[in-house]
Amino acid sequence: MELAIAAAVLLVGCTSSPETSTRQPVVLVSIDCHVFYRASTTESLRESKVRLTTDGDVEFIEFDDLGFNASYIDDGFEARSLVISITNLDSGVEIARQLNQMDRGKSLINQFIGGHGFTGLMYVYHPSSPGELQYFCEST
């Protein structure tokens, strides 16, 4: 009898209430990342752009000595995220990483002055060459 009561209490304690099972509607986002590269600061910047819209989107741009990787993750368990990674192509070593976690129920706000989206303008330099990579990501 005690076992049956304990099982009933456990069962009631594990069921979800209507308040906890209701979720906010997901606000869809589309993210454009603008990437600028030059092999030296004496050269002009070359621009590339990638677009990310759904869970699992991954975009990679390879330049002379630096690689830009953008991953959009929205697996439903943690906050939706944009992960930016910059790699030294000579060694394969990641030299910079940026994580942007976003609320599923809110749209992204492009808040930085100069039109630099929601990440701001970021600069990454190759550790042993004059290569320079700049990027920013914006909600579109």
C-alpha positions, 0 to 999 in steps of 0.5 A, spaced: 500 500 500 505 504 501 508 503 495 502 504 491 501 511 494 509 513 493 508 511 486 502 515 485 505 521 489 511 520 484 507 520 478 503 526 480 509 530 481 512 528 474 506 531 470 507 537 467 502 543 469 499 547 463 503 553 465 510 549 464 508 546 458 506 552 454 511 555 450 512 562 447 511 562 440 518 562 436 520 568 432 523 567 426 530 570 424 534 570 418 542 572 419 546 575 414 554 575 416 558 580 412 565 578 412 571 582 410 578 580 408 585 583 406 592 579 406 595 586 408 592 592 411 595 596 405 590 592 401 583 593 400 578 589 403 574 584 400 567 582 402 563 576 402 556 575 405 553 568 408 546 567 410 543 563 416 536 561 417 534 554 420 537 550 425 543 546 423 545 552 418 553 552 417 557 557 412 564 557 411 569 562 407 576 560 406 581 566 405 588 566 404 590 564 411 584 565 415 577 561 415 570 564 417 565 559 420 558 561 422 553 556 425 546 557 427 543 552 432 536 552 435 535 545 437 530 547 442 533 545 449 538 551 450 537 558 447 538 559 440 545 561 438 550 563 433 557 561 433 562 564 429 569 561 429 575 564 426 581 559 424 588 560 422 588 556 415 596 555 416 595 551 422 588 549 423 588 552 430 582 556 432 584 563 433 577 567 435 570 564 437 564 568 439 558 565 441 551 569 441 545 566 445 538 569 443 531 569 446 527 564 441 521 569 443 524 575 441 526 578 434 534 580 434 535 588 435 541 590 430 543 595 436 550 597 433 551 604 430 554 604 423 550 598 421 554 593 424 548 589 426 547 585 433 554 583 434 558 589 432 564 590 428 569 584 430 577 584 428 581 578 428 588 578 425 592 572 423 598 571 428 604 570 424 602 574 417 599 581 416 592 578 414 586 581 417 579 579 417 573 583 420 565 581 420 559 583 423 552 579 423 545 582 422 538 580 423 534 581 416 
